[in-house]
Amino acid sequence: MKQQVKRLAAALLAGALAVSCTACGSSTGSAAGSKKIGVIQFTTVPSLNNCYKGFLKGLADEGFTQGKNLTIDFQNAQAEPATADTQAQTMASKKYDLIGAIATPAAMSAYAASKENGIPVVFTAVSNPVSAKLAKSLEQPGTNCTGSCDQLPLEAQIKMIRAFLPKAKKIGILYTTSEPNSVSDLERIKTIAPKYDFEVVAQGVSNASEVAAGAEALVAKGVDCFNNFTDNNVVNNMKSELQAANKAGVPVFGSEEEQVRNGCLASVSIDYTALGEETGKIAGKILKGEAKPQSTKIYTVSTGKPIYNTDVLAKLKLTVPDAYQDAVKTATKNG
């Protein structure tokens, strides 16, 4: 009898342990429901840093917080396309739930690495996703890629340049020939500039070492000012550009506010933190299964706010045009 009681007690204990383990398994399953994503930022420039900051906020708005239910493998390619390729291939091989890509070269690397296995790619700060062959259209990407597009407000920028420099004739454009966004923006500005009596003088470069010489070449061609795009190579080496321009007393107009804070005269600036936030929301919806990249419209921003640098304005002995009296004022960082 005692032996039967012992056997019954042992059976009840085993059953209790089985229930306990089942409960543990349920808890583990919940933890397994958290997501792991990779993020590739092509280079370290303020606008792209702001995109990542906004991206994290957008994800949080959709219920994904790093360290809680989200793990992020963040990588910076340091402006090296080959490095971005390797980072993307590693993320794809690990079968992350999603890859975020900040800037066109990073997005191209992510797409090339993930298109076979269909891992969603959500990009930001890509000026022309269609020309970069990331999407078939802005409305219906038709690929495993979607995200956000920063179409620079180039006409508003040209109007600003004309207002600040009423007698100017030549706008110098320094751009990287391998960056599709810059090539696309160059074509756009060439169609806009003549309407405001400007000639566009373009100087292509292929890498960081050519930026200084390229800027000097534009000065030698007699440009009245420079206008920057969101060209990763040029912006990453903007000190060399500014050095050549400042030496000749030639103003440089930036493509976003951080360039103005770092020494450009003025810009009609896109809010890159807000752009990143919208991108993070798209990523969050995809992670929750509420959206698919193939059919998710690419969020596009094409307007900006005027901003100018009071220190640069004073050094160039210029005045603020009447139309820009209400523009945001800033000063040079560490100036």
URPEWO-V414831 format. One record per pair of residues at least 12 apart in sequence whose ideal C-beta (glycine too) atoms are under 10 Angstrom apart, sorted by the first residue. I is the first residue (numbers start at 0). J is the second residue. Records with the same first field share a line. If there is no record, write none. Layout:
BEGIN
I->J  J
END
This chain:
BEGIN
29->68
30->68
32->68
33->63  64  67  68  69  70  96  286
34->58  63  68  69  70  71  95  96  97  282  283  285  286  287
35->69  70  71  72  90  93  94  95  96  97
36->58  63  65  69  70  71  72  73  90  95  96  97  98  99  118  119  121  282  285  286
37->70  71  72  73  74  86  87  89  90  91  93  95  96  97  98  99  100  109  112  113  118  120
38->51  54  55  71  72  73  74  75  86  90  95  97  98  99  100  101  105  109  121  282
39->72  73  74  75  76  82  83  84  86  87  90  98  99  100  101  102  104  105  106  108  109  112  120  122
40->54  73  74  75  76  77  83  86  99  100  101  102  105  123  124
41->75  76  77  78  79  80  82  83  100  101  102  103  104  105  106  107  108  124  178  231  232  235
42->75  76  77  78  79  83  101  102  104  105  231  232  234  235
43->75  76  77  78  235
44->78  102  124  229  230  231  233  234  235  236  237  255  257  258  261  271
45->234  255  256  257  258  260  261  271  332
46->101  102  124  149  229  231  234  253  254  255  256  257  258  268  269  270  271  272  274  275
47->75  101  102  105  123  124  229  231  234  235  257  271  275
48->75  101  257  271  272  275
49->101  124  255  256  257  269  270  271  272  273  274  275  276
50->99  101  102  122  123  124  147  149  271  272  273  274  275  276  278  279
51->71  73  75  99  101  123  124  271  272  275  278  279
52->271  272  275  276  279
53->123  147  270  271  272  273  274  275  276  277  278  279  280
54->71  99  101  121  123  146  147  272  274  275  276  277  278  279  280  281  282  283
55->69  71  73  99  275  276  279
56->272  273  275  276  279  280
57->121  123  147  272  273  274  275  276  277  278  279  280  281  282  283  284
58->71  97  99  121  275  276  278  279  280  281  282  283  286
59->276  279  280  283
60->276  277  279  280  283
61->279  280  281  282  283  284  285  286  287  289
62->283  286  287
63->279  282  283  286  287
68->286
69->96  283  286
70->95  96
71->95  99
72->86  89  90  93  95  98  99
73->86  99  101
74->86  87  89  90  105
75->101  105
76->100  101  102  104  105  108  231
77->235
78->102  104  175  206  207  231  232  234  235  236
79->104
80->104  105  107  108  177  178  231
81->108
82->104  105  108
83->100  102  104  105  106  107  108  109  111  112
84->104  105  107  108  109  111  112
85->108  112
86->98  100  105  108  109  112
87->100  105  106  107  108  109  110  111  112  113  118  120
88->108  109  111  112  113
89->112
90->108  109  112  113  118  120
91->108  109  111  112  113  114  115  116  117  118  120
92->112  116
93->118
94->113  116  118
95->113  118  119
96->118  119  282  285  286
97->109  113  118  119  120  121  143  282  283  285  286  292
98->110  112  113  118  119  120  121  122  143  144  282
99->119  120  121  122  123  146  275  278  279  281  282
100->113  120  121  122  123  124  125  133  144  146  278
101->122  123  124  125  146  231  271  275  278
102->122  123  124  125  126  149  178  180  229  231
103->122  124  125  126  127  128  130  131  133  149  178  179  180  181  183  229  230  231
104->125  131  175  177  178  179  180  231  232
105->120  122  123  124  125  231
106->120  121  122  123  124  125  128  131  133  134  144  146  180
107->120  122  125  128  131  132  133  144  179
108->120
109->121  122  133  143  144
110->122  128  131  132  133  134  142  143  144
111->132  133
113->142  143  144
114->133  142  143  144
115->143
116->143
117->142  143  292  293
118->143  292
119->142  143  144  145  146  281  282  285  286  290  291  292  293  295
120->133  140  142  143  144  145  146  282  285  292
121->143  144  145  146  147  278  279  280  281  282  283  284  285  286  290  292  295
122->134  144  145  146  147  148  278  281  282  292  297
123->146  147  148  149  271  274  275  276  277  278  279  281  282  298
124->146  147  148  149  180  229  231  255  269  271  274  275  278
125->144  146  147  148  149  150  179  180  229  278  297
126->148  149  150  151  178  179  180  181  182  183  184  187  228  229  230  254
127->148  149  150  179  180  181  182  183  184  186  187
128->140  142  144  145  146  147  148  179  180  297  299
129->148  179  183  297
130->179  180  182  183  186
131->144  178  179  180  182  183
132->144  179
133->145  146  148  179  297
134->146  148  292  293  295  297
135->293
136->296  297
137->150  296  297  298  299
138->294  295  296  297
139->293  294  295  296  297
140->291  292  293  294  295  296  297
141->292  293  294
142->292  293
143->285  291  292  293
144->292  293  295  297
145->278  281  282  285  290  291  292  293  294  295  296  297  298
146->274  277  278  281  282  292  295  297  298
147->271  273  274  275  276  277  278  279  280  281  297  298  299  300
148->180  274  278  297  298  299  300  301
149->180  229  254  255  269  270  271  274  298  299  300  301  303
150->180  183  184  187  269  299  300  301  302
151->180  183  184  187  188  226  227  228  229  254  255  266  267  268  269  300  301  303
152->254  266  267  268  269  300  301  302  303  304  305
153->184  185  187  188  190  191  192  226  228  254  267  301
154->187  188  190  191  192  194  195  267  301
155->191  266  267  301  302  303  304  305
156->170  188  191  226  227  228  252  253  254  265  266  267  268  303  305
157->170  188  191  192  193  194  195  197  199  226  252  267
158->191  194  195  267  305  320  322  323
159->226  252  264  265  266  267  303  305  306  307  320  322  323  326
160->192  195  197  223  224  225  226  250  252  264  265  267
161->192  194  195  196  197  320
162->195  265  305  319  320  321  322  323
163->224  250  252  264  265  307  312  315  317  318  319  320  322  323
164->197  223  224  250  252  264  315  317  320
165->196  320
166->223
167->195  196  197  198  222  223  224  249  250
168->196  197  198  200  221  222  223  224
169->192  197  198  199  200  217  220  221  222  223  224  249
170->188  192  195  197  198  199  200  201  217  222  223  224  225  226  252
171->198  199  200  201  202  213  214  216  217  218  220  221  222  223  224  225  226  227  240  244  249  251
172->184  185  188  189  192  199  200  201  202  203  217  222  225  226  227  228  230  233
173->200  201  202  203  204  209  210  213  214  216  217  222  225  226  227  228  230  232  233  236  237  239  240  243  244  251
174->188  201  202  203  204  213  226  227  228  230  232  233
175->203  204  205  206  207  209  210  213  228  230  231  232  233  234  235  236
176->201  203  204  205  206  209  232
177->203  204  205  206  232
178->228  229  230  231  232  233
180->228  229  230  231
181->201  203  204  227  228  229  230  231  232  233
182->203  228  230
183->228
184->226  227  228  229  230  254
185->199  201  203  228  230
187->228
188->201  226  228
189->201
192->226
197->223  224  226
198->222  223
199->222  226
200->216  217  220  221  222  223  225
201->213  217  220
202->214  215  216  217  218  219  220  222  225
204->216  230  232  233  236
205->232
206->232  236
207->232  233  235  236  239
208->236  239
209->232  233  236  239
210->230  232  233  234  235  236  237  238  239  240  242  243
211->236  238  239  240  242  243
212->239  243
213->233  236  239  240  243
214->233  236  237  239  240  241  242  243  244  246  247  249  251
215->239  240  242  243  244  246  247
216->243
217->240  243  244  247  249
218->243  244  246  247  248  249
219->243  247
221->247  249
222->244  247  249
223->249  250
224->244  249  250  251  252  264  315
225->240  241  243  244  249  250  251  252  253  263  264
226->250  251  252  253  254  263  266
227->240  251  252  253  254  255  258  263  266
228->253  254
229->253  254  255  258  269  271
230->254
233->254  258
234->253  254  255  257  258  261
237->251  253  257  258  261  262  263
238->261  262
240->262  263
241->258  261  262  263  311
242->262
244->262  263  264
245->262  311  314  315
248->314  315  316
249->264  315
250->263  264  265  308  311  312  314  315  317
251->263  264  265  266  311
252->264  265  266  267  307
253->265  266  267  268  306  307  308
254->266  267  268  269  303
255->267  268  269  270  271  274  303  306
256->268  269  270  271  303  304  305  306  308  327  329
257->271  306  329  332
258->306  308
259->305  306  307  308  311  327  328  329  330  331
260->306  308  310  329  330  331  332  333  334
261->308  331  332  333  334
262->308  310  311  314  331  332  334
263->306  307  308  311  331
264->307  308  310  311  312  314  315  317
265->305  306  307  308  311  312  317  319  320  323  326  327  329
266->303  304  305  306  307  308  326  327
267->302  303  304  305  306  323  326
268->303  304  305  306  326  327
269->300  301  302  303  304
270->300  302  303  304
271->300
273->300
274->298  299  300
277->298  299  300
278->297  298
280->298
281->295  296  297  298
304->325  326  327
305->319  320  322  323  324  325  326  327
306->323  326  327  328  329
307->319  320  323  326  327  328  329
308->328  329  330  331  332  334
309->328  329  330  331  334
310->329  330  331  332  334
311->329  330  331  334
312->328  330
313->330
314->331  334
END
